[in-house]
Amino acid sequence: MKSFLFLSLLLPASGFTLSSWAQEPIQVIEPVSIKNAAKVELGKKLFFEPRLSKSGIISCNSCHNLASSGTDNLPTSIGHGWAEGPINSPTVFNAGYNLAQFWDGRAADLKEQAAGPIVAEKEMASSHDIVVKTLAGIPQYRAEFMAVYGAGNINIDKVTDAIAAFEDTLVTPNSDFDLWLKGDGEALSAQQIRGYQTFKEIGCIACHNGPAVGGNSYQKMGVVKPYLTSNSSLGRYQVTSRAADKHVFKVPTLRNIELTAPYFHDGAVWELSEAVNVMASIQLGKTLTARQTSDIVAFLKSLTGERPQIVLPLLPPSPDMMFKGADEVRLADE
């Protein structure tokens, strides 16, 4: 192991290439390649579209804020009528690498996930029928859907497909760790390299691997010791009804982890060092030294990549009749 550490510091001088790192358990996040720009642009509008919600003020971006870390940095999100959600909002950055969506994996992919919050009472609290009618009543959206999907009515399948196409572009490449994997030995400090070695040696890598450094398996929260929480979520059990799946959750990505506090499904921990120590204890039965914790945190910070530069879309206005209807409802309430 020491010889590997020594060699890793010398690799750039020997012309090391990405293929030399094929056996590493973490892979590089590559920049996105957009194949259908019109669909992605439509999906971006819908991602920022508050008219997908009952109140007309909540959008996908409300809980997955692209201006910060792809999440809302709250223990649990705030939804319709100031309702507090049941679980921490995971980052949307690099979500396309997940084996499934949501902490409990109840959605198979980004498209299926996009349909859920629209109808969730504590989130957007609308219905798919209302959303489709709202979008179909806006001429610019009708034109954009036709340009992307051809003739035919707007439906929820097209809405969620477009949102998923946009979310698939939200990757964060070129982290210092990625540059190091590609052969730039100066991209990481000695402490970060040491932290990566510790991360592997104590067993974190068993769950946190692959391009997203997680997101590709389910694990019980509290393998060695119980995780004490007031959060009522039972994880995969709510999907499978199998007793063995109680408190089993999708392993979260560690990409950009320094930006996505608070941590865990209950959002109970705000300090990254504390999160590292808790996981080492309850998952691995390890008590880390202060130096080990500091080294691992330093390594985790090297996973912060380039967040996509998003130009806010110009959302189309609602037609006059929609505004008139809203005014009539307001006056009736008065």
N, C-alpha and C positions, 0 to 999 in steps of 0.2 A: 504493500500500500504506500509506503514511504517513497519507493522508487517511482511509482506512478505520479505522486505529487511533485517530485523533483523534475520528472520529464515534462509535466504539464506546464512548468514555468519556462521550459526551453523550446517548446514546440514551434513558435513562429520562426525562429532562426533556421529550423530544418524544413520549412515549407510545408507544414502540416495542413491537410485538407479535411473537408467535412467527412469524406468517406472513411477517414481514419477513426472517426468517432462513432462508427455504425453500432458498436456494442454498448454505447452509453444508454442508460434507462430513460433519459430525458432527451427528446428530440427538438430540433429547431422549429420555431414558429416562422413560417414563410410569409412574405407580403402577399396580400390578396390579389387575385386576378379576376376582374369583373367581366363576365361574359354577356350579361344583358343589362346594360346601363339604364335603359328605360324602366325596367322592372325594379331595379335597385332604387332608382329615384322615386318611383311611386311608393315603394315600401318605406322609404325614408319619410315621405310626407305622412303616411299612415302611422308611422312610429311616433311622430310628433303631433298627431291629430287628436285634440281633446274631444272632438265630437264623436269619438268612439265610446265615450262614457256617458252615463245618464246625466251627470251634472254639466257636461260640456267643458269641464276644466281639468280632467285627469287624462293623461296620455300614457303610452308605454314609457316615455322618457321620465315621467314623474317618479317612477320607482327604479328605473334603470338610467339614471342621469348620465348622459354621455359627456357632459362638461366636467364631471369629476372622475368617477371610477367605474362607470357602467352600473352603479347601484345608487342607493340613496343615503348610505352611511347612517342608517338608523337601525336600532335593534329589530324592529318590525315596521313595515311600511304603513303609511297613512292612506286610507282609501276613501270611498264614498261616504259622505256624512261624517267625516273625521274618524271613521272606524279604524281601529288598530288591527293590522293583519296578524295572522297566527304564527308567522315565521319570518326569518330574516330574508331579505331580497338578495338573491345571488347576482353577481355581476353578469352582464350580457356580453362583456368582452370575451372573446374566444369561446363563447358558448356552443358554437358549432362543433367543437371537438368533443362535447359531452356524449356519453353513450345514451343519455335520455335527458329530459328537462324536468325541472322542479327538484327539490331536495328528495322527494320520495320517488322520482322517476316516473310519475304517472303519465307524462307526455313523451311520446316516442322521439319527437324531433322538434325543431324550432317552429315549424308550421303548426303542429298540434298545440304546442305551448301558447302560441299567439292567440288562439281561440279562447283559452281559459279565463284570463283576467277580464275580458270583456263582459262576461256573464257572472263573474264572482261577485257576490253581494258586498263583500268587504273591500272590493277593488274598484272596478269601473261600473258595476251594477246595472249594466244595460242588457240588451239581448241581441243575438245575431240578426234577427229580422229587422230590428230598429236600426242597427248600424248599416245594414245593406240599404234600407230605404233612405237613410240620411245621405249616404254617399251617392246613391243613384239620383238623388234630388239636386245634386251639385253638377252643373254642366261640365266643368273642367275635369272632375273626376270621371264622369262618363266617357269623356274623350280619352283620358289617359288609360283607363282600363281597356278601352277598345284598341288603343294603339299597342298595348302590351299583350292582350289576350285574344284580340280579334273580336268578331261579332258575338253577341250574346250578353245576357244580363250580368250585372255585378252580383256576385254571391260571396258567401263567407269563405269559401275555398280559395277564391282568387285574392281576397283581402289578406288572409293569413299567409298565402303563398308569397305575396309581395313583401309582407313584413319580414318573413323568414329570409327572403333573398337579401334584404338590406342587412339584417342581423348577421348573416353569414360573412359580410364584409368587415365586421367589427373585430378584427384581429390586431394583436399588438406585437409586431415583429421587432427585431433588432435590439433586444435587451442585451445588457452586458454579458449575460450568461450565454445567449445565442451566439454572440460574437466570439466568445471564448470557445464554444463548441466548434465554431468554424475555423479555429486555429489562431485567433488573436490572443496570445498569452498575456498581453498587457491589459486585457479587458477586465480581468478580475484582480482584486487585491489578494495578497497571501492569506488574509483572514477569510475572505469569501471562498477561496479554494479549500481552505481547511474546514470551513463550515459545510461545504458540499460533501467532503469526505466523511464528516461526522454524520451528516444527514443520511448518507448511505449506510454507514457502519452500524448505526443504532437501529435501523430498520424503517425509517420514514419513507424510504424509496419504494417499499413494498406496495404502498397505496398511492403515493404521489409520484407518478411516472408518466411517460408519454409526452407529447407536445405541450399539453396544457398543465402538466405536472399535477395530474388529478383528473377528475371528471369521467374516468373510464371504468369505475367499479363502484360497488356498494359495500359499505362496511358498518359494523355495529359501532355506535358511539358509546364507548366504554367496554373495551374488550377485556382488559385486565381488572379495571376498577369501574364501578358505576359512575356515570356522569350525572351529577346532581343538578337539576334544572327545574324551574317552575313552568317551562314550556310544555304544553300538552301534546305536542306532535309525537306520534308513534312511528313516523317514518314509513318505510316500505310496507309495514303491517296494514296501513290504511289503503294500500293498493292490492295486496295479496291475501290479506286476512290470515296469514300464516304466523303462528306464534314466534317462530324463529326470526321473523322479520321485524319484531318490535325493536324500536330504536336503531334500526338500520337505515342509513342515509347514503345518498350519492356522495362520494368523496369530492369535495370542492377543489376547483383549480387553485393552484398557488401562484399563477401568473398575476402580477400586479398586486400581490397580497398586501404590500405595505400601504396601499391606497384604499383597501376595501373594508376597513374596520367599520363596525364591530364584527367579531368573528363567531363562528359556529352557527348552527341552525337557529339558535335562540338569540343570537346577537348579544351575548352576555359579557364578552371579553373585548376590551378596547385596545389593550397593549399587545403587540405582536410577540414580545418576549414571554408574556404570560400565556398566550395561546400555545406557543412552542412547548413550554413547561407542562401545561395541562395535557396536551396530546401525548407527550413523552411518558407522562405518568399513567394516564388511563388507557392508552392504547398499547404501550410498549412495556409498561412496568419499569420505566427508567427514571432516575433522578439525575438531572443534568447539573454539571458544574456551571458556575457563572460564565466561565470562558466558553464552554460548549454552547450555551444558550446564545451568547453574544455572537459566536461564530456562525451559528445556524441562521440567526436573524440577518447577519451581514450577507450570507448567501441568498436568503429569500429576497432581499432587496435587489439583488442582481437580476431577478426575474421580471422587473418592471420594464416593459417594452415601450415602443412608440405608440401612443394612443392615436387613433385616427383623427385627422383634422376634419371635423364635420361643419360644413356650411349649412346654417339653418335653412330649411326649405320655406318657400313662400306658399302658405296654405291658401287654397282658393276660397273666395268668399261664399257664404251661403246666399242663395237667391232671395229676392225681396219677400216672397211669400213665406219663407222660413222665418225671416226676421219678424214679419207681421204676426205670424202664429205665436212666436215667443212673446211679443208685446201683448197679445190678447190674453195669454195665460197669466202674464204678470198682472195685468189690470184686473183680471177676474179674482186673483188672489188678494188684491188690495180691497 
